[in-house]
Amino acid sequence: MTIEETNKKPRRNVTANLPKATIVRKQNVTHDLWLIWLKPDVSFGFKPGQYCTIGVDEIERPYSIASSPDEDLIELFIELVPKPDGVLTPLLYDLNEGDQVTIRPRAKGIFTLDQNYTNHLMVSTVTGVAPYVSMLRDLEHNNNLSDAKIYVIEGASFSEEFVYDKELESFDSRYPNVTFVPTVSRPEDPKNKEWTGTTGRANEIVERYLQEFGLLREDTLVYACGHPGMIEDVKERMDRLDFPFKEERFWKD
Ligand SMILES: Cc1cc2nc3c(=O)[nH]c(=O)nc-3n(C[C@H](O)[C@H](O)[C@H](O)COP(=O)(O)OP(=O)(O)OC[C@H]3O[C@@H](n4cnc5c(N)ncnc54)[C@H](O)[C@@H]3O)c2cc1C
């Protein structure tokens, strides 16, 4: 077959036979952040911290799952990457309740809770909080939340981007071993005028909080999820301090 003939061959639609998932609920949170709840046509198992791969028109991307495995629906927290850079998110943004996406039948990823450690310091930027929400919900569902000490640091430019803050504050207030530290990196911005909490980038405050919480490298695992720049910086800082480290980068810098 010549190259011309190969090029004329109709392209095989690799996603045509994939299972579908229906968007049963959608909640817009800011102009570029939203939550969706998916009901897959097939049974879909996963471990807290793993991701699913969904698609529209043959374009597929991975998304960390915020729901816990015992919930009926798969909950995703998505940020719009506008065109021309973003490909799938502009399509997803336009979908509504009742619309369908494809879903790879198996969840993937090793960004899961490591039970070998007593202390878990979980750092994230905006949507990177999703795996931690899943882990906390799962621990609570299985009555295991009192066994581990969990510290969630979530960084965002604006306080409106935290989205899971009420839920994480509720974990913090109900469990003495759970601590939630939201931090805004642009405290001077008018959008943050009501903000009275922690300020600074998540990566820049990690060492301060390690010290404040009295965490030691022997029994603490540091997790970082989301923005690759944040992750690279936390990794460098933790390497210097010789703390064990685990990461999930949402994209390449
Ligand atoms: C394991 C894993 C889990 C992920 N989980 C989530 C999640 O829970 N929620 C979520 O919103 N995204 C998540 N992502 C990112 C997601 O897969 C897509 O890359 C993202 O939604 C953008 O898709 P896109 O097709 O619109 O743009 P892409 O074609 O994927 O990317 C276009 C460009 O934008 C950059 N980019 C990708 N995401 C962002 C971003 N958020 N901000 C700025 N630049 C970006 C890419 O590097 C690329 O240069 C995850 C990625 C991985 C690898």
The ligand as an SDF file (V2000), in Angstrom:
LIG
                    3D

 53 58  0  0  0  0  0  0  0  0999 V2000
   -3.2290   11.9350   36.2060 C   0  0  0  0  0  0  0  0  0  0  0  0
   -3.9160   13.2310   35.7810 C   0  0  0  0  0  0  0  0  0  0  0  0
   -5.0330   13.6680   36.4720 C   0  0  0  0  0  0  0  0  0  0  0  0
   -5.6530   14.8650   36.1120 C   0  0  0  0  0  0  0  0  0  0  0  0
   -6.7270   15.3050   36.8180 N   0  0  0  0  0  0  0  0  0  0  0  0
   -7.3100   16.4810   36.5130 C   0  0  0  0  0  0  0  0  0  0  0  0
   -8.4200   16.9910   37.2840 C   0  0  0  0  0  0  0  0  0  0  0  0
   -8.8570   16.3830   38.2700 O   0  0  0  0  0  0  0  0  0  0  0  0
   -8.9810   18.1710   36.8860 N   0  0  0  0  0  0  0  0  0  0  0  0
   -8.5000   18.8830   35.8040 C   0  0  0  0  0  0  0  0  0  0  0  0
   -9.0570   19.9440   35.4940 O   0  0  0  0  0  0  0  0  0  0  0  0
   -7.4600   18.4270   35.0680 N   0  0  0  0  0  0  0  0  0  0  0  0
   -6.8690   17.2390   35.3840 C   0  0  0  0  0  0  0  0  0  0  0  0
   -5.8260   16.7800   34.6310 N   0  0  0  0  0  0  0  0  0  0  0  0
   -5.4630   17.5190   33.3980 C   0  0  0  0  0  0  0  0  0  0  0  0
   -6.3820   17.0230   32.2620 C   0  0  0  0  0  0  0  0  0  0  0  0
   -6.0490   15.6980   31.9250 O   0  0  0  0  0  0  0  0  0  0  0  0
   -6.2480   17.8760   31.0060 C   0  0  0  0  0  0  0  0  0  0  0  0
   -4.9240   17.9800   30.6090 O   0  0  0  0  0  0  0  0  0  0  0  0
   -6.8290   19.2810   31.2160 C   0  0  0  0  0  0  0  0  0  0  0  0
   -8.2000   19.1860   31.6010 O   0  0  0  0  0  0  0  0  0  0  0  0
   -6.7470   20.1280   29.9460 C   0  0  0  0  0  0  0  0  0  0  0  0
   -7.3320   19.4080   28.8950 O   0  0  0  0  0  0  0  0  0  0  0  0
   -7.4100   20.0440   27.4360 P   0  0  0  0  0  0  0  0  0  0  0  0
   -7.6470   18.9170   26.4790 O   0  0  0  0  0  0  0  0  0  0  0  0
   -8.4060   21.1490   27.4070 O   0  0  0  0  0  0  0  0  0  0  0  0
   -5.9770   20.6420   27.2110 O   0  0  0  0  0  0  0  0  0  0  0  0
   -4.6450   19.7800   26.9460 P   0  0  0  0  0  0  0  0  0  0  0  0
   -4.5360   19.4660   25.4940 O   0  0  0  0  0  0  0  0  0  0  0  0
   -4.6100   18.6280   27.8960 O   0  0  0  0  0  0  0  0  0  0  0  0
   -3.5730   20.7930   27.3730 O   0  0  0  0  0  0  0  0  0  0  0  0
   -3.3780   21.9970   26.6550 C   0  0  0  0  0  0  0  0  0  0  0  0
   -2.2460   22.7810   27.2790 C   0  0  0  0  0  0  0  0  0  0  0  0
   -2.6270   23.2760   28.5680 O   0  0  0  0  0  0  0  0  0  0  0  0
   -1.7590   22.7640   29.5960 C   0  0  0  0  0  0  0  0  0  0  0  0
   -2.6630   22.4940   30.7320 N   0  0  0  0  0  0  0  0  0  0  0  0
   -3.3700   21.3650   31.0110 C   0  0  0  0  0  0  0  0  0  0  0  0
   -4.1380   21.5410   32.1070 N   0  0  0  0  0  0  0  0  0  0  0  0
   -3.9250   22.8050   32.5220 C   0  0  0  0  0  0  0  0  0  0  0  0
   -4.4220   23.5820   33.6000 C   0  0  0  0  0  0  0  0  0  0  0  0
   -5.3110   23.0970   34.4830 N   0  0  0  0  0  0  0  0  0  0  0  0
   -3.9800   24.8550   33.7250 N   0  0  0  0  0  0  0  0  0  0  0  0
   -3.1040   25.3840   32.8580 C   0  0  0  0  0  0  0  0  0  0  0  0
   -2.5650   24.6880   31.8150 N   0  0  0  0  0  0  0  0  0  0  0  0
   -2.9780   23.4160   31.6490 C   0  0  0  0  0  0  0  0  0  0  0  0
   -1.0860   21.5450   28.9800 C   0  0  0  0  0  0  0  0  0  0  0  0
    0.2030   21.3420   29.4380 O   0  0  0  0  0  0  0  0  0  0  0  0
   -0.9950   21.9330   27.5170 C   0  0  0  0  0  0  0  0  0  0  0  0
    0.0970   22.7820   27.2970 O   0  0  0  0  0  0  0  0  0  0  0  0
   -5.1610   15.6050   34.9990 C   0  0  0  0  0  0  0  0  0  0  0  0
   -4.0430   15.1410   34.2990 C   0  0  0  0  0  0  0  0  0  0  0  0
   -3.4130   13.9900   34.6900 C   0  0  0  0  0  0  0  0  0  0  0  0
   -2.1840   13.5350   33.9300 C   0  0  0  0  0  0  0  0  0  0  0  0
  1  2  1  0
  2  3  1  0
  2 52  2  0
  3  4  2  0
  4  5  1  0
  4 50  1  0
  5  6  2  0
  6  7  1  0
  6 13  1  0
  7  8  2  0
  7  9  1  0
  9 10  1  0
 10 11  2  0
 10 12  1  0
 12 13  2  0
 13 14  1  0
 14 15  1  0
 14 50  1  0
 15 16  1  0
 16 17  1  0
 16 18  1  0
 18 19  1  0
 18 20  1  0
 20 21  1  0
 20 22  1  0
 22 23  1  0
 23 24  1  0
 24 25  2  0
 24 26  1  0
 24 27  1  0
 27 28  1  0
 28 29  2  0
 28 30  1  0
 28 31  1  0
 31 32  1  0
 32 33  1  0
 33 34  1  0
 33 48  1  0
 34 35  1  0
 35 36  1  0
 35 46  1  0
 36 37  1  0
 36 45  1  0
 37 38  2  0
 38 39  1  0
 39 40  1  0
 39 45  2  0
 40 41  1  0
 40 42  2  0
 42 43  1  0
 43 44  2  0
 44 45  1  0
 46 47  1  0
 46 48  1  0
 48 49  1  0
 50 51  2  0
 51 52  1  0
 52 53  1  0
M  END
$$$$
